[in-house]
Amino acid sequence: MVAQNPLFHGRWTMKRFNATVINDIWPEVLFFTLIATMVTLVSKMTPHQLVIPSGLLTVLGTVLGLVISFRTSSAYERYQDGRKMWTNIVTVSKNLAMMFWVHVPSERTIEGLSTEKATLQGVIEKKTMINLIQAFSVSVKHFLRGEPGVYYQDLYPLICFLPRYANADGAHAEEDKLPLWSASDDIEKAYKRKEKNPRAAQDTLGHHPQRTVSLPTGHARGETLVDDSKSEASWFRSLSKNGNTAGRSARRKTFDPEKVLPEVDSRHPLKPARNPPVASLYDYIPLLRIFKWVVRTLLRRAKPQHEIDARLKKKKLDQVESNVPMEICLVLSSYTAFLMQQNLLQPSIATGVTNNITSLQDTLSNLERIRNTPLPFAYQAHLRMSLWLYLLFLPFQIYGTFGYITIPGTAFASFLLLGFLEIGQEIENPFNYDLNDLDLDHFCLSIQRELHEITAYTHPDPSTFIFSPWNHPFAPSDRRSAADLIHGPTYSLPHPKDGPEAGLASIRRTLVNSWREVDRETRHT
C-alpha cells in the first residue's frame, strides 16, 4: 500500500502551516534573495561586475551539504530514540499491569473481614496500582514538556490518594511533607507569586479548573487537609458564577478524555492536560523578536541594580525540582516489596515485576537524556554562520553563469539548505506540542485504554471456555468441536484410511495432517 502524501492529505490550517519550516526561514530566504537581486541589478545596470571566482563553490557546497545532512540525521535519530522509548513505556506498562492483575491473587484471608470484603479489598488494591502505572506515563509526558508538579487534570486524580506527610499518624506539619507534594505545592506558590492579577493568572494556568478546589476532610486515615488557596478558589468560583469558565461542559461536545477520570477535590486549580503555547505575532514574523529583545534590554538597563539582583534571586527560588515519575516508581517498588513479604507473589513473577519497574526508570533516564542534551552550541552556531556565509557569497559566484536566474536560484538554494537546517533544530526535542513532535497524549491515552482492557479480564477457569462447542482445536484435519471430542469415545481419526485407530498416536497423526493441509493451502502459487 502506498503511503498517503501528507501535503495533500487532510485540511490545511494555520497550525499545519506552522508545522512546516517556512514561517521560520522566510526572513533569511528573503534576505539572501535581496542580496542576489542587488548583485544581479548592479552587475546588469552598472559597469561594475560583482563576480568572484566559483572555485570554492563546489568544494564548500559539498562539505556543507554533508554537515547539514549529518545535523538532520542526528536530530532524526533523537526523534526515533524518543519513539522507541515510548514504545518501551507502552510495552512495560502492559506487562506490569498483566502481572499485577493476573498473578497477584485477589482472594485473601484478612483478619476481621469476610471473604467477600477481603476479595474486594484485593481487587481495589490491584486496580489502584494499575492506575499508578497509567499515572507514570502521564507524569513522564508532563515531565518531558517542562510542566512540573502534579496538579493537572489527567494526573492528579490518579495519584491524589498517595501519602502527603512522612508522619502519617502524627501531626501534619509542613516540614513533614513528602517531596512529591512539597515540590508541587512550592511550584503552585511560585505561580501565585508571579501573577499579580486574575487575568494574568488565567493566562498562565491556561484554563479554569475543571474540579472543585477545596480538599475533602475526614479521609479514611482521619486526615484533614487545609486549603491554603482560599482567595484563588473564591476567584475561580466567582468566574464560574459569571459564566466565564471555559470548563468541561464546553469540551464535552468534542474531545474530553479527562471526563472518565475520578472527580476529586484539589487544593490548587488543576491545569489542563494539554496546554500548547499560543502562537503569537513573533512566531509568524521572527524579525520582530529583534525589537522585542532591544526593548527588553533597554528596560533592564533602566532598572536599578538592586531590583535586578532581587529578581534573579527570586527566580532561583522559584526553580523547584519535581521528579514525579520517579516517585511513582518508588510506590510501585514498595508495593512489590509488600507482595513479596505477604507471599502474594511468586519469586519468578516478582523478578519480572522488578525488572519491568527498572526498565521504566531506565526509559525515563533515556528520555531525560534526549530532552536535556542538545547538540553543542558551538556546533550549531558555527554551522549556521558557515551556511550564512555560503549563501551570502553564492550570488557573486553564480551570476557569471546564470544571469537573472541568479535571483530564483539563490532563493531556492537558501530555501533548501536553511530548511534542512531548521528541520534538524525542529525535531531535536520531539516532546513538545508541534505537529512535528511525538504525540505523547496519544501514547498516554492508548496506555489508558489498554490498561482498562487488561483489568476487564475476569480470570475464567480454562475448562469453562476450552471444552466448548465453539472451539475446534484440531481443524482443518479434524473439524469436530472440543465438546464432541471430550464427551465422545476414545479419540480416533475422523476418516482413517487404514482402518480405525485410537489413542495418542491418532492425535499425533491428526496434527501432522493439519500441518500438511495448512502448508499446502496457504502457499501462494
Order of alpha helices (4+ residues) and beta strands (2+ residues): alpha-alpha-alpha-alpha-alpha-alpha-alpha-alpha-alpha-alpha-alpha-alpha-alpha-alpha-alpha-alpha-alpha-alpha-alpha-alpha
